[in-house]
Amino acid sequence: MSQGSPDDDRQRLRSVLALGLVLALVFGGVWLFTVLRHEAQLEDCLASGRRDCDRLVNSR
């Protein structure tokens, strides 16, 4: 394999870092969506007057 120029190496590093940032944002968004959905389900259950909401929401 031939040696790449330093500019190519820097560009490759920037691309890998950008990909890592995008993946972190996607996984963080999925995690946040899951947590907020669980909290909304729990809040809806409590607002309906039920007392066993934690058990019901966690069993889904």
N, CA, C and O atoms as a CHARMM CRD file, in Angstrom:
* protein
*
  240
    1    1 MET  N      0.83800  -1.18100   0.00000 PROA 1      0.00000
    2    1 MET  CA     0.00000   0.00000   0.00000 PROA 1      0.00000
    3    1 MET  C      0.88100   1.24200   0.00000 PROA 1      0.00000
    4    1 MET  O      1.95600   1.25400   0.60000 PROA 1      0.00000
    5    2 SER  N      0.43300   2.24500  -0.65200 PROA 2      0.00000
    6    2 SER  CA     1.19400   3.48200  -0.70100 PROA 2      0.00000
    7    2 SER  C      0.84100   4.35900   0.49600 PROA 2      0.00000
    8    2 SER  O     -0.25100   4.27000   1.05600 PROA 2      0.00000
    9    3 GLN  N      1.78200   5.19800   0.86600 PROA 3      0.00000
   10    3 GLN  CA     1.57100   6.11700   1.97700 PROA 3      0.00000
   11    3 GLN  C      0.69500   7.27700   1.51700 PROA 3      0.00000
   12    3 GLN  O      0.91000   7.83300   0.44000 PROA 3      0.00000
   13    4 GLY  N     -0.29000   7.63800   2.32800 PROA 4      0.00000
   14    4 GLY  CA    -1.14400   8.78200   2.01900 PROA 4      0.00000
   15    4 GLY  C     -0.47100  10.06000   2.47200 PROA 4      0.00000
   16    4 GLY  O      0.41000  10.04500   3.33200 PROA 4      0.00000
   17    5 SER  N     -0.88800  11.14400   1.89700 PROA 5      0.00000
   18    5 SER  CA    -0.33700  12.43000   2.31600 PROA 5      0.00000
   19    5 SER  C     -0.93100  12.80900   3.67300 PROA 5      0.00000
   20    5 SER  O     -1.98100  12.29300   4.05500 PROA 5      0.00000
   21    6 PRO  N     -0.27100  13.70000   4.39300 PROA 6      0.00000
   22    6 PRO  CA    -0.81500  14.13700   5.69500 PROA 6      0.00000
   23    6 PRO  C     -2.21100  14.75200   5.57400 PROA 6      0.00000
   24    6 PRO  O     -3.02800  14.63100   6.48700 PROA 6      0.00000
   25    7 ASP  N     -2.48200  15.41600   4.43700 PROA 7      0.00000
   26    7 ASP  CA    -3.81800  15.98700   4.24100 PROA 7      0.00000
   27    7 ASP  C     -4.87700  14.89500   4.15400 PROA 7      0.00000
   28    7 ASP  O     -5.97600  15.04200   4.68700 PROA 7      0.00000
   29    8 ASP  N     -4.53400  13.79000   3.47200 PROA 8      0.00000
   30    8 ASP  CA    -5.46900  12.66900   3.37500 PROA 8      0.00000
   31    8 ASP  C     -5.72900  12.06700   4.75000 PROA 8      0.00000
   32    8 ASP  O     -6.86200  11.72300   5.08600 PROA 8      0.00000
   33    9 ASP  N     -4.66900  11.94500   5.53600 PROA 9      0.00000
   34    9 ASP  CA    -4.81500  11.37700   6.88000 PROA 9      0.00000
   35    9 ASP  C     -5.68700  12.26500   7.76200 PROA 9      0.00000
   36    9 ASP  O     -6.52500  11.76600   8.51300 PROA 9      0.00000
   37   10 ARG  N     -5.49400  13.56900   7.67300 PROA 10     0.00000
   38   10 ARG  CA    -6.31700  14.49300   8.46700 PROA 10     0.00000
   39   10 ARG  C     -7.77700  14.43200   8.03500 PROA 10     0.00000
   40   10 ARG  O     -8.68000  14.45200   8.87200 PROA 10     0.00000
   41   11 GLN  N     -8.00200  14.36000   6.73800 PROA 11     0.00000
   42   11 GLN  CA    -9.37700  14.29100   6.23200 PROA 11     0.00000
   43   11 GLN  C    -10.05100  12.99700   6.68600 PROA 11     0.00000
   44   11 GLN  O    -11.22300  12.99800   7.06300 PROA 11     0.00000
   45   12 ARG  N     -9.30800  11.90300   6.64800 PROA 12     0.00000
   46   12 ARG  CA    -9.84800  10.61500   7.09500 PROA 12     0.00000
   47   12 ARG  C    -10.18900  10.67700   8.58600 PROA 12     0.00000
   48   12 ARG  O    -11.23000  10.17200   9.00700 PROA 12     0.00000
   49   13 LEU  N     -9.31900  11.29000   9.37800 PROA 13     0.00000
   50   13 LEU  CA    -9.56600  11.42400  10.81600 PROA 13     0.00000
   51   13 LEU  C    -10.80500  12.27700  11.06800 PROA 13     0.00000
   52   13 LEU  O    -11.62900  11.93600  11.91500 PROA 13     0.00000
   53   14 ARG  N    -10.94100  13.37500  10.34500 PROA 14     0.00000
   54   14 ARG  CA   -12.13500  14.21600  10.49300 PROA 14     0.00000
   55   14 ARG  C    -13.39900  13.44500  10.13300 PROA 14     0.00000
   56   14 ARG  O    -14.42500  13.57500  10.80000 PROA 14     0.00000
   57   15 SER  N    -13.32200  12.64900   9.08200 PROA 15     0.00000
   58   15 SER  CA   -14.49300  11.87100   8.66800 PROA 15     0.00000
   59   15 SER  C    -14.88200  10.84900   9.72700 PROA 15     0.00000
   60   15 SER  O    -16.06400  10.67100  10.02200 PROA 15     0.00000
   61   16 VAL  N    -13.89500  10.18400  10.29400 PROA 16     0.00000
   62   16 VAL  CA   -14.16800   9.18600  11.33600 PROA 16     0.00000
   63   16 VAL  C    -14.74200   9.86100  12.57700 PROA 16     0.00000
   64   16 VAL  O    -15.68000   9.34500  13.18500 PROA 16     0.00000
   65   17 LEU  N    -14.19000  11.00500  12.95300 PROA 17     0.00000
   66   17 LEU  CA   -14.71300  11.73200  14.11400 PROA 17     0.00000
   67   17 LEU  C    -16.13800  12.22200  13.86500 PROA 17     0.00000
   68   17 LEU  O    -16.97500  12.17100  14.76700 PROA 17     0.00000
   69   18 ALA  N    -16.41800  12.69400  12.65700 PROA 18     0.00000
   70   18 ALA  CA   -17.77300  13.14400  12.32800 PROA 18     0.00000
   71   18 ALA  C    -18.75000  11.97500  12.37500 PROA 18     0.00000
   72   18 ALA  O    -19.86900  12.11900  12.86800 PROA 18     0.00000
   73   19 LEU  N    -18.33300  10.82000  11.86600 PROA 19     0.00000
   74   19 LEU  CA   -19.18400   9.63800  11.91600 PROA 19     0.00000
   75   19 LEU  C    -19.45400   9.23700  13.36300 PROA 19     0.00000
   76   19 LEU  O    -20.58300   8.89200  13.71200 PROA 19     0.00000
   77   20 GLY  N    -18.42700   9.28100  14.20100 PROA 20     0.00000
   78   20 GLY  CA   -18.60800   8.96200  15.61900 PROA 20     0.00000
   79   20 GLY  C    -19.57400   9.91500  16.29400 PROA 20     0.00000
   80   20 GLY  O    -20.40100   9.49500  17.10300 PROA 20     0.00000
   81   21 LEU  N    -19.47600  11.19300  15.96600 PROA 21     0.00000
   82   21 LEU  CA   -20.38500  12.18500  16.54000 PROA 21     0.00000
   83   21 LEU  C    -21.82400  11.92800  16.10200 PROA 21     0.00000
   84   21 LEU  O    -22.74500  11.99300  16.91600 PROA 21     0.00000
   85   22 VAL  N    -22.01500  11.63800  14.82700 PROA 22     0.00000
   86   22 VAL  CA   -23.36200  11.36600  14.32100 PROA 22     0.00000
   87   22 VAL  C    -23.93900  10.12400  14.99500 PROA 22     0.00000
   88   22 VAL  O    -25.10300  10.12200  15.39600 PROA 22     0.00000
   89   23 LEU  N    -23.14200   9.07700  15.12100 PROA 23     0.00000
   90   23 LEU  CA   -23.62300   7.85900  15.78000 PROA 23     0.00000
   91   23 LEU  C    -23.96500   8.11600  17.24600 PROA 23     0.00000
   92   23 LEU  O    -24.96800   7.60500  17.74500 PROA 23     0.00000
   93   24 ALA  N    -23.15000   8.89600  17.93400 PROA 24     0.00000
   94   24 ALA  CA   -23.43900   9.22600  19.33100 PROA 24     0.00000
   95   24 ALA  C    -24.74100  10.00600  19.44200 PROA 24     0.00000
   96   24 ALA  O    -25.53200   9.76300  20.35300 PROA 24     0.00000
   97   25 LEU  N    -24.97200  10.93800  18.52800 PROA 25     0.00000
   98   25 LEU  CA   -26.21900  11.70700  18.54900 PROA 25     0.00000
   99   25 LEU  C    -27.42700  10.82100  18.26500 PROA 25     0.00000
  100   25 LEU  O    -28.47300  10.98300  18.89300 PROA 25     0.00000
  101   26 VAL  N    -27.29400   9.89500  17.33400 PROA 26     0.00000
  102   26 VAL  CA   -28.41000   8.99400  17.01600 PROA 26     0.00000
  103   26 VAL  C    -28.72600   8.10100  18.21200 PROA 26     0.00000
  104   26 VAL  O    -29.88300   7.99400  18.61800 PROA 26     0.00000
  105   27 PHE  N    -27.70500   7.46000  18.77600 PROA 27     0.00000
  106   27 PHE  CA   -27.94600   6.57700  19.91800 PROA 27     0.00000
  107   27 PHE  C    -28.44700   7.35900  21.12700 PROA 27     0.00000
  108   27 PHE  O    -29.30000   6.86700  21.86500 PROA 27     0.00000
  109   28 GLY  N    -27.93800   8.55500  21.33900 PROA 28     0.00000
  110   28 GLY  CA   -28.43400   9.39800  22.42200 PROA 28     0.00000
  111   28 GLY  C    -29.88800   9.78100  22.21300 PROA 28     0.00000
  112   28 GLY  O    -30.66300   9.81400  23.16800 PROA 28     0.00000
  113   29 GLY  N    -30.26200  10.06600  20.98500 PROA 29     0.00000
  114   29 GLY  CA   -31.65400  10.40400  20.67700 PROA 29     0.00000
  115   29 GLY  C    -32.59200   9.23300  20.90500 PROA 29     0.00000
  116   29 GLY  O    -33.69100   9.40700  21.43200 PROA 29     0.00000
  117   30 VAL  N    -32.16300   8.04100  20.50900 PROA 30     0.00000
  118   30 VAL  CA   -32.98800   6.84600  20.73100 PROA 30     0.00000
  119   30 VAL  C    -33.15500   6.59600  22.22100 PROA 30     0.00000
  120   30 VAL  O    -34.25800   6.29800  22.68000 PROA 30     0.00000
  121   31 TRP  N    -32.06800   6.71500  22.98500 PROA 31     0.00000
  122   31 TRP  CA   -32.14900   6.52100  24.43400 PROA 31     0.00000
  123   31 TRP  C    -33.07600   7.55600  25.07000 PROA 31     0.00000
  124   31 TRP  O    -33.91000   7.21200  25.90800 PROA 31     0.00000
  125   32 LEU  N    -32.93000   8.82100  24.67300 PROA 32     0.00000
  126   32 LEU  CA   -33.76500   9.88500  25.22700 PROA 32     0.00000
  127   32 LEU  C    -35.23500   9.65400  24.88500 PROA 32     0.00000
  128   32 LEU  O    -36.10300   9.84800  25.73500 PROA 32     0.00000
  129   33 PHE  N    -35.52200   9.24500  23.65700 PROA 33     0.00000
  130   33 PHE  CA   -36.89200   8.95600  23.25400 PROA 33     0.00000
  131   33 PHE  C    -37.48300   7.84900  24.11700 PROA 33     0.00000
  132   33 PHE  O    -38.63200   7.94500  24.54800 PROA 33     0.00000
  133   34 THR  N    -36.71100   6.80700  24.37200 PROA 34     0.00000
  134   34 THR  CA   -37.19000   5.68800  25.18800 PROA 34     0.00000
  135   34 THR  C    -37.49300   6.13500  26.61700 PROA 34     0.00000
  136   34 THR  O    -38.52800   5.77000  27.17500 PROA 34     0.00000
  137   35 VAL  N    -36.60700   6.91300  27.20300 PROA 35     0.00000
  138   35 VAL  CA   -36.81100   7.38900  28.57700 PROA 35     0.00000
  139   35 VAL  C    -38.03300   8.29400  28.65200 PROA 35     0.00000
  140   35 VAL  O    -38.85500   8.14900  29.55700 PROA 35     0.00000
  141   36 LEU  N    -38.16100   9.22200  27.71500 PROA 36     0.00000
  142   36 LEU  CA   -39.30100  10.14400  27.73800 PROA 36     0.00000
  143   36 LEU  C    -40.62300   9.41600  27.49600 PROA 36     0.00000
  144   36 LEU  O    -41.64400   9.77000  28.08500 PROA 36     0.00000
  145   37 ARG  N    -40.60600   8.40700  26.63600 PROA 37     0.00000
  146   37 ARG  CA   -41.82600   7.62700  26.39100 PROA 37     0.00000
  147   37 ARG  C    -42.24800   6.88900  27.65900 PROA 37     0.00000
  148   37 ARG  O    -43.43200   6.85600  27.99700 PROA 37     0.00000
  149   38 HSD  N    -41.28000   6.29500  28.36300 PROA 38     0.00000
  150   38 HSD  CA   -41.59000   5.59400  29.61200 PROA 38     0.00000
  151   38 HSD  C    -42.16500   6.55900  30.64200 PROA 38     0.00000
  152   38 HSD  O    -43.15300   6.24400  31.30400 PROA 38     0.00000
  153   39 GLU  N    -41.55700   7.71800  30.77700 PROA 39     0.00000
  154   39 GLU  CA   -42.04400   8.71400  31.73700 PROA 39     0.00000
  155   39 GLU  C    -43.44600   9.19500  31.36700 PROA 39     0.00000
  156   39 GLU  O    -44.27100   9.41700  32.25300 PROA 39     0.00000
  157   40 ALA  N    -43.72500   9.35700  30.08800 PROA 40     0.00000
  158   40 ALA  CA   -45.05500   9.79200  29.65600 PROA 40     0.00000
  159   40 ALA  C    -46.10000   8.72300  29.96100 PROA 40     0.00000
  160   40 ALA  O    -47.21400   9.04000  30.37800 PROA 40     0.00000
  161   41 GLN  N    -45.74100   7.45400  29.75400 PROA 41     0.00000
  162   41 GLN  CA   -46.67200   6.37400  30.07100 PROA 41     0.00000
  163   41 GLN  C    -46.96500   6.33800  31.56800 PROA 41     0.00000
  164   41 GLN  O    -48.11200   6.15500  31.97700 PROA 41     0.00000
  165   42 LEU  N    -45.93900   6.51200  32.37300 PROA 42     0.00000
  166   42 LEU  CA   -46.12000   6.52000  33.82300 PROA 42     0.00000
  167   42 LEU  C    -46.98700   7.69900  34.25200 PROA 42     0.00000
  168   42 LEU  O    -47.87300   7.54400  35.09200 PROA 42     0.00000
  169   43 GLU  N    -46.73800   8.86700  33.68500 PROA 43     0.00000
  170   43 GLU  CA   -47.52700  10.05300  34.02000 PROA 43     0.00000
  171   43 GLU  C    -48.98700   9.88600  33.59700 PROA 43     0.00000
  172   43 GLU  O    -49.89200  10.27200  34.33700 PROA 43     0.00000
  173   44 ASP  N    -49.22300   9.31700  32.42100 PROA 44     0.00000
  174   44 ASP  CA   -50.59700   9.07900  31.97200 PROA 44     0.00000
  175   44 ASP  C    -51.31900   8.11200  32.89800 PROA 44     0.00000
  176   44 ASP  O    -52.49600   8.29900  33.20700 PROA 44     0.00000
  177   45 CYS  N    -50.61600   7.08500  33.33600 PROA 45     0.00000
  178   45 CYS  CA   -51.21300   6.11000  34.24300 PROA 45     0.00000
  179   45 CYS  C    -51.56600   6.76800  35.57700 PROA 45     0.00000
  180   45 CYS  O    -52.65900   6.56400  36.10500 PROA 45     0.00000
  181   46 LEU  N    -50.64800   7.55000  36.11300 PROA 46     0.00000
  182   46 LEU  CA   -50.91400   8.22600  37.38500 PROA 46     0.00000
  183   46 LEU  C    -52.05200   9.23100  37.25200 PROA 46     0.00000
  184   46 LEU  O    -52.84900   9.38700  38.17700 PROA 46     0.00000
  185   47 ALA  N    -52.13400   9.90700  36.12200 PROA 47     0.00000
  186   47 ALA  CA   -53.19900  10.89100  35.90600 PROA 47     0.00000
  187   47 ALA  C    -54.56500  10.22800  35.81300 PROA 47     0.00000
  188   47 ALA  O    -55.58400  10.86500  36.08200 PROA 47     0.00000
  189   48 SER  N    -54.59400   8.94900  35.43300 PROA 48     0.00000
  190   48 SER  CA   -55.87400   8.25300  35.35200 PROA 48     0.00000
  191   48 SER  C    -56.33000   7.73100  36.71100 PROA 48     0.00000
  192   48 SER  O    -57.41800   7.16600  36.82200 PROA 48     0.00000
  193   49 GLY  N    -55.50400   7.91400  37.75100 PROA 49     0.00000
  194   49 GLY  CA   -55.91200   7.54600  39.10000 PROA 49     0.00000
  195   49 GLY  C    -55.47700   6.16700  39.54400 PROA 49     0.00000
  196   49 GLY  O    -55.87100   5.72500  40.62400 PROA 49     0.00000
  197   50 ARG  N    -54.69500   5.48300  38.76600 PROA 50     0.00000
  198   50 ARG  CA   -54.24500   4.14400  39.15200 PROA 50     0.00000
  199   50 ARG  C    -53.11900   4.24400  40.16500 PROA 50     0.00000
  200   50 ARG  O    -52.41800   5.25400  40.23500 PROA 50     0.00000
  201   51 ARG  N    -52.95100   3.18000  40.95600 PROA 51     0.00000
  202   51 ARG  CA   -51.90600   3.18000  41.97800 PROA 51     0.00000
  203   51 ARG  C    -50.79500   2.17300  41.67400 PROA 51     0.00000
  204   51 ARG  O    -49.73900   2.21700  42.30600 PROA 51     0.00000
  205   52 ASP  N    -51.01100   1.28600  40.73800 PROA 52     0.00000
  206   52 ASP  CA   -50.01700   0.25700  40.42000 PROA 52     0.00000
  207   52 ASP  C    -49.30500   0.55600  39.10000 PROA 52     0.00000
  208   52 ASP  O    -48.98500  -0.35400  38.33400 PROA 52     0.00000
  209   53 CYS  N    -49.06700   1.82000  38.85100 PROA 53     0.00000
  210   53 CYS  CA   -48.54800   2.25500  37.54700 PROA 53     0.00000
  211   53 CYS  C    -47.12800   1.77400  37.27900 PROA 53     0.00000
  212   53 CYS  O    -46.81400   1.38400  36.15400 PROA 53     0.00000
  213   54 ASP  N    -46.27300   1.79500  38.28200 PROA 54     0.00000
  214   54 ASP  CA   -44.88800   1.40100  38.04800 PROA 54     0.00000
  215   54 ASP  C    -44.81700  -0.04300  37.57100 PROA 54     0.00000
  216   54 ASP  O    -44.06200  -0.36100  36.65300 PROA 54     0.00000
  217   55 ARG  N    -45.59100  -0.90200  38.18500 PROA 55     0.00000
  218   55 ARG  CA   -45.60400  -2.31100  37.78900 PROA 55     0.00000
  219   55 ARG  C    -46.19200  -2.46900  36.39600 PROA 55     0.00000
  220   55 ARG  O    -45.68800  -3.26000  35.59900 PROA 55     0.00000
  221   56 LEU  N    -47.25500  -1.72500  36.09000 PROA 56     0.00000
  222   56 LEU  CA   -47.88900  -1.82400  34.77600 PROA 56     0.00000
  223   56 LEU  C    -46.99500  -1.28300  33.66700 PROA 56     0.00000
  224   56 LEU  O    -46.87200  -1.90900  32.61400 PROA 56     0.00000
  225   57 VAL  N    -46.38300  -0.14900  33.88500 PROA 57     0.00000
  226   57 VAL  CA   -45.54700   0.46700  32.85000 PROA 57     0.00000
  227   57 VAL  C    -44.28500  -0.35600  32.62300 PROA 57     0.00000
  228   57 VAL  O    -43.84500  -0.49800  31.48200 PROA 57     0.00000
  229   58 ASN  N    -43.69800  -0.89700  33.67600 PROA 58     0.00000
  230   58 ASN  CA   -42.47400  -1.68200  33.52600 PROA 58     0.00000
  231   58 ASN  C    -42.72200  -3.04600  32.91400 PROA 58     0.00000
  232   58 ASN  O    -41.78600  -3.65300  32.39400 PROA 58     0.00000
  233   59 SER  N    -43.94000  -3.54900  32.95600 PROA 59     0.00000
  234   59 SER  CA   -44.22400  -4.86900  32.39400 PROA 59     0.00000
  235   59 SER  C    -44.43500  -4.82600  30.89000 PROA 59     0.00000
  236   59 SER  O    -44.46400  -5.87600  30.24900 PROA 59     0.00000
  237   60 ARG  N    -44.58300  -3.65200  30.31600 PROA 60     0.00000
  238   60 ARG  CA   -44.82500  -3.53600  28.86600 PROA 60     0.00000
  239   60 ARG  C    -43.58400  -3.75800  28.07400 PROA 60     0.00000
  240   60 ARG  O    -43.61700  -3.69600  26.84500 PROA 60     0.00000
